[in-house]
Structures are given as structure tokens and as C-alpha cells.
């Protein structure tokens, strides 16, 4: 990989100061576990001049009456094994537990999982100068697109790789961000952006900003679950997944938040599915109706029509898993 300088930031203030030395995208990058970034650097997709260690950002996990807060530097294994978090936010626990392998979960962080780059094989291959690298075309349109998007209408057809992002959207989380101009909070469903808004990144973050924390509201009265479908269960990215958070009044769903994953360039919230669940007594028939509504507007590519049925199945099972929990 290209040679780089390394800044061992002692705290968040030092990390932000190091990142603020440039506004050029990709020249100074934060690194925590490095699960994604080091691979990008080895493949010359990322070529930073400086890496800034952000492992000393907050890694605390706090559950209180107002909800849950998780520091961006918290390791995925810590989220997966936190008993109180797992009891109140099972979809988030399951998402963290499903990432990669034990070795990856012991090094990878919550912030890193949210900020990882697309797994598209054209983007990851230095031989293809695709749209996300400043090129003129998305090679997936006419190429091998069996793992690409069925929502979003392009022009770039990546799917978002973060599993942890889905339950954050489903629970209505807010993502805390720090930069040279101070701190701000962003609703999770506004944090990730489509390629037509940011072709060279997947979030609203500026190059010199950091994710510092995620905050989830109290989960009282909410039934939630995550369901993933993978080709293999060990160290694989899902081909479709769904997270649901159902606010219940007895057996009736007062409101719902439904998020599909691995089907669009962002975690894909389905308002149609939420409306199909609202006010209903949840059973297999209602779950089926919600799944049909969620995928009604899907536009598969030449090689990924199978994803439509897989995503329907993932959503139906997520709904019924939440009700059984």
C-alpha cells in the first residue's frame, strides 16, 4: 500500500484537530479497527496521506430511562454481549453478533461498521474506474449484478454494507457527529445518502467529521427483530435482510418502522410496509401483506431478480420473529 503518516490521537479533540488539517476527501482518514480501511488501502482504492487513530473515542454503552447510547468506538462484540442492551434492543444485538467472524467483531467498531464502504466488486477492483471513483459509468448495469441494488434507480447500483445501520433506523436512532464547527445530531434515516447526493461517500459526513455516538430512544412497548439471508452463515454479507420495530398496544400494531438491507445504496426504509402493518393485529397474513407492499416497487437488474423474493421472506420472518420475542 501507499506510505502514510500516522497520528495517534489521545482523545476526540486531538483526532478532530488532525482531521481538520485538510478538507480534501480521502487525504486524511480516521482508523479504529481498520477492518474495511486496510483492505481498501491494500487494493489502492483508498490512498490516504495520513491515518488518525480514533480508538480513544467513547466506547461506553449506557442504558437508561431515556434510551440507549453507544460510543462509536464500542466494539461489535461488546454490543453483541451486553445483556441489558440485548434484552431491550434485540435487533441491534443480533446485527452486531452477525458481523464477520469473532476476530472481526473483537476489533471492528460500531462507527466503523456504519462508515464502511460498498462491497461492490467493481468499486473494489482498481482496474474498474467506476462512478464512485470518478469514472463515467456503473459497470454493474451491463455486468455481473447479482448482488446489486433492486431499489434506488441508480446511477450507481451499490448496496449498503452495514448490518448495524438497519436496526438504528428501525429504532429511530440519532447519530452524533463532531467536526471543526462543533457537534450535531443527525436522524439515522437521514444520515445515509443516495449516490446522486454524494457519489464519493455514503453519508452526510464532511471529510473532517467523525461519528462519535449513536443514541436510541427508549424501547418500552416496542417489539423488534432483525432477519438476514446469507449464502453462508460464516463471514458473509447478506443478500437481503430486514429490521422491524413494532410499537404495540396489546396485539395491535400502533406504528411500525421497517428497514430493508442489501437491496439499495442506503438502508431502505419501506413506508408502504409500515402502513400495511399499522393498526393491524399482526399475524402471518399481515406479515405477507407487508412484505408484498415493501417490494412492490422493486426494479431488479438482469441478474438479481431473485432478491425480490428473498427480501420478502426476510421481512416476513423479521416481523414474526419480533412478535415471538
Protein Blocks (a to p, Z undefined) as FASTA:
>chain_A
ZZddddddfbfklmmmmmmmpccehkaccdfklmmmmmmmmnomaccfbdcdfklgcfbd
cddfkbccddfklcfklmmmmmklmmmmmmlmmmmmmgocfklmmmmcfklmmmpccfbf
klmpmkbccfknopabdfklmmcfklmcfehjimbfcdcfbfklmmmmmnopacddddfk
bccdddfklmpccfklommbcbfbdfkbccfbdcdddfehiacddddddfbfghpadfbd
cddddddehjacfbdcdddehkbfbdcddfklmmmmgopacdfklmmmmmmmmmmmgccd
fklmmmmmmmmmmmmmmmmmmmmZZ
